[in-house]
Amino acid sequence: MAVEVYKSSTKYETFSYLPPMTAEQIRQQISYCISQGWNPAVEHTEKDNSMSNYWYMWKLPLFGEQSVDVVLQELDACHREFPDHLVRFIAYDNYAQSQGMAFVVYR
């Protein structure tokens, strides 16, 4: 039965191959990104466009943000504004000039 669930569910990013993360695990991932000096950001898109390379940015990236709670509040605000959209967390690595991490928080 687990194989059927795996095959039938859409995969959006690396963490989607694992069981859903708890609120504490999401907090730990965001905390890790902030501790690395990465800049957090929030993006969203319609479920039909989820495989597109283009997601809408929710505000500007939170440059230099050090509070996990502020990032979680922005994720929640985006989800409240667009309840039918997928909402994901992005962390930009300034040194490598790329995304350090990205995962969907709200499906």
C-alpha positions in Angstrom: 0.0 0.0 0.0 2.9 2.4 0.7 4.2 1.9 -2.8 0.8 2.9 -4.2 0.8 6.1 -2.2 4.3 6.9 -3.3 3.5 6.4 -7.0 0.2 8.4 -6.8 1.5 11.5 -5.0 3.2 14.3 -6.9 6.8 15.0 -6.0 7.7 18.8 -5.7 11.2 18.7 -4.3 13.6 16.5 -2.3 11.7 16.4 1.0 8.5 15.3 -0.8 10.0 11.8 -1.0 10.0 11.6 2.8 7.1 11.5 5.2 5.6 15.0 5.8 7.6 17.1 8.2 6.3 18.1 11.5 6.1 21.8 12.5 9.3 21.2 14.6 11.2 19.7 11.7 10.2 22.6 9.5 11.4 25.0 12.2 14.7 23.1 12.4 15.3 23.2 8.7 14.6 27.0 8.6 16.9 27.4 11.6 19.7 25.5 9.8 19.4 27.8 6.8 19.5 30.9 8.9 22.6 29.6 10.8 24.4 29.1 7.5 23.8 32.8 6.7 21.4 32.0 3.8 18.6 34.4 3.0 15.1 33.0 3.4 12.3 33.6 0.9 8.7 32.5 0.3 7.2 31.5 -3.0 3.8 30.2 -4.1 2.0 28.9 -7.2 -1.1 27.2 -8.3 -1.1 23.4 -8.1 -1.5 23.1 -11.8 1.7 25.1 -12.4 3.7 23.4 -9.7 6.1 21.7 -12.1 6.9 25.0 -13.8 10.2 26.7 -13.1 8.4 29.9 -12.3 6.8 30.4 -8.9 5.5 33.7 -7.6 7.6 35.4 -5.0 5.9 36.4 -1.8 7.4 39.8 -1.0 11.2 40.2 -1.4 13.6 37.7 0.2 14.1 38.3 3.9 17.7 39.5 3.6 19.6 39.0 6.8 16.6 37.7 8.8 17.7 35.9 12.0 14.3 34.9 13.4 12.7 31.6 12.5 9.4 32.9 13.9 9.4 35.8 11.4 9.9 33.4 8.5 7.2 31.1 9.8 4.8 34.1 10.0 5.5 35.0 6.4 4.8 31.4 5.3 1.5 31.5 7.2 0.6 34.9 5.8 1.2 33.7 2.2 -0.8 30.5 2.8 -3.7 32.6 4.3 -3.6 34.9 1.2 -3.5 32.1 -1.3 -5.1 29.0 0.5 -5.3 27.0 -2.8 -1.7 27.5 -3.7 1.4 25.5 -2.9 3.7 27.5 -0.6 7.4 26.8 -0.4 10.4 28.0 1.6 13.6 28.9 -0.3 17.0 29.7 1.2 19.5 31.6 -1.0 23.2 31.0 -0.5 25.0 34.3 -1.1 28.4 32.6 -1.4 27.4 30.0 -4.0 24.9 32.4 -5.5 22.3 29.7 -5.7 19.5 28.1 -3.7 20.8 26.3 -0.7 17.5 24.7 0.1 13.9 24.6 -1.0 10.9 22.7 0.2 7.1 22.9 0.1 5.6 23.8 3.4 1.9 24.0 2.4 0.4 21.6 -0.2 
